[in-house]
Amino acid sequence: MSTIQLIAGENEPHPDVALVDRVRGGDVLAYDTLVRKYDRQIFRIAQHITQNREDAEDVMQDAFLKAYEKIDQFQGNSKFYTWLVRIAVNESLMRLRKRRTGKMVSIDEDIETDEGSVPRDLADWAPDPEQNYGQAELAEILRKTIQGLPQGFRIVFVLRDVEGLSTEETAETLGLSIPAVKSRLLRARLQLRERLSRYFRRKRGAEK
Amino acid sequence: MTCSEFLALLDDLIDDSVTPETRAQLQEHLRGCDHCEVTLNTTRKTIEIYRSHEIYDLPPSLRERLHAAIMARCKKGC
């Protein structure tokens, strides 16, 4: 009998609950479904943290394998996806530490900066500014810009705004307080906005 | 409301988690402050652009390779 609690809404369990239950009962195919459901997100999160494609591949495999091994420890008081993301974030930080030959890596790295906390670039952007760039060029601008954020801001922005976790889920996943998540999110958003302004601001006449 | 006070509530406004009274105060500030209006609109656009553009794609061939490796290990009991 299932020990997993109802977590999605008052009456309906999250669809993952039944899949996790089947995995616990030895149904590997049910795990296949969960991997396919979340692999893109886990790969993306790992890339954002490690900023290295090979590391992201390793993190994705290790995170799904670890989740499978520890599935009995999943309590069901959070979503399976949030639990999986927490594993992937930890694996990514471990991978970074390995690459830096044992130096400690934490999500608090480099956050002592006031950059972007007060908007300086107040020029309006062109309408649909992304259309001024080709797809590959735009992706490069977006990658370069987000890679320049301090790690502790970047992870919060990715989980909250790109992957759609709630403030509470982001706090739980990263072991941060809710006010810390909120403060980092605001600064991440403002810093990204400031940096993107360089590319997206409305151009005056022929001026570049 | 000052620009600093507006900025402190910017995220709540973007995430639609302000009370109707606070929203009215924020909108009142926006009516007289072009700078905050630009900051709000361009911050919203920043989020939207990152949400709608895949910057770290997982190509199908790589996805299948990683998937096969994960499932092979799971079937062996990891």
Interface residues (C-beta under 8 A of the other chain):
Chain A: V28 Y31 D32 V35 R36 D39 R40 F43 R44 Q47 H48 A56 E57 M60 Q61 F64 L65 Y68 E69 V118 P119 L122 A123 D124 W125 P129 E130 L138 A139 L142 R143 I146 F157 D161 V162 K182 L185 L186 R189 L190 L192 R193 L196 S197 F200
Chain B: L7 L10 D11 I14 D34 H35 V38 T39 N41 T42 T43 K45 T46 I47 I49 Y50 R51 H53 E54 I55 Y56 L58 L62 R63 L66 H67 A69 I70 M71 R73 C74 K75 C78
